[in-house]
Amino acid sequence: MPPAIEATEPVPTLAQELDLRLAETRGALSGNDERVARFVRDHLDDLAFQTTESLAQGAGVSAAAVVRFARRLGFASFRELRDRARSELRTVTGAPVPREALHSVLARKARADIANLELLPRMLGDHIEAAAALIAGARTAWFLANRETHGLAVYAHRLLHLTRSNVGLVDPGFPDPLRDLGPQDALIACTFRPYARTTLELAATVRAAGVPIVWVTDGLAHDFIQPGDIVLAVPVESPTLFLSFTAALCVLEALAALIAAHDPDVTYANLEATANFVNEHRIVVDRATAPAATKPTAARSRRRAPRSR
């Protein structure tokens, strides 16, 4: 019998490795570090050919800032970072991709999102299981977010509400329900750069009341994270001028699935109650059973001419 082949974890690409290191240090990065990080991620294909001076000029910082950035990410020097890019460039194989397709906005966005998604198991580890256990065992669980990130909280709340009735969504303009939270409850706070002041202040308020917090954010080193918090650090890097929340949506969907698995009886009861409510009020249309629309005949659709009197 041939020996079993052990599964080996794939070696992360340079883009994935940078995202991992940025997530570990985000919150401790300076403004110059963030500028260099953005430029490097946006021009990763050219990193193998950059010098300290050319990268500094492109990012709008000094050459010393580039060196500090590389060291802050754990590289001995900028040369080590560049050599990592050159090594990856030499190992790339496969059929050439047309240049126009390779550099289209959609293609670059798709590649970045795939890289972000592949990072999630490595970045989250057991944290997502701990978050699911905390939320599943809480008396109530509340989603908190503001500005653009509020859309993520709305989606997560409605997704989880299918299987749990004790979840709430904080209205950014009326956060008063948070006043009643205590140690038996849980807060899921979503915030990504630039971080909403209201989210941070409200999270600090409920923490003072003993409420455990789950952060869905873009790094592990933020000063608003305290010991005891559970952090789901999500990569949001994107080649466009917007952050990418593709990986964040994946995490929230996985979190909802894990919570649902904690108590199958409660999950099934809520799913059945939801289905009955939806059917009773005819909220959705079942396309498989919906009657086909009758096309109006020419005679019926023809406008009648007014009768002369």
Sequence and secondary structure as in RCSB ss.txt:
>XXXX:A:sequence
MPPAIEATEPVPTLAQELDLRLAETRGALSGNDERVARFVRDHLDDLAFQTTESLAQGAGVSAAAVVRFARRLGF
ASFRELRDRARSELRTVTGAPVPREALHSVLARKARADIANLELLPRMLGDHIEAAAALIAGARTAWFLANRETH
GLAVYAHRLLHLTRSNVGLVDPGFPDPLRDLGPQDALIACTFRPYARTTLELAATVRAAGVPIVWVTDGLAHDFI
QPGDIVLAVPVESPTLFLSFTAALCVLEALAALIAAHDPDVTYANLEATANFVNEHRIVVDRATAPAATKPTAAR
SRRRAPRSR
>XXXX:A:secstr
             HHHHHHHHHHHHTTS  HHHHHHHHHHHHTGGGGGG  HHHHHHHHTS HHHHHHHHHHTT 
SSHHHHHHHHHHHHHH  SS   HHHHTSHHHHHHHHHHHHHHHHHHHHTTHHHHHHHHHHTSS EEEE  GGGH
HHHHHHHHHHTTT SSEEE BTTB GGGGG  TTSEEEEE  SS  HHHHHHHHHHHHTT  EEEEES S  TT 
 TT EEEE     SSSS   HHHHHHHHHHHHHHHHH HHHHHHHHHHHHHHHHHTT S  TTTS       HHH
HS       
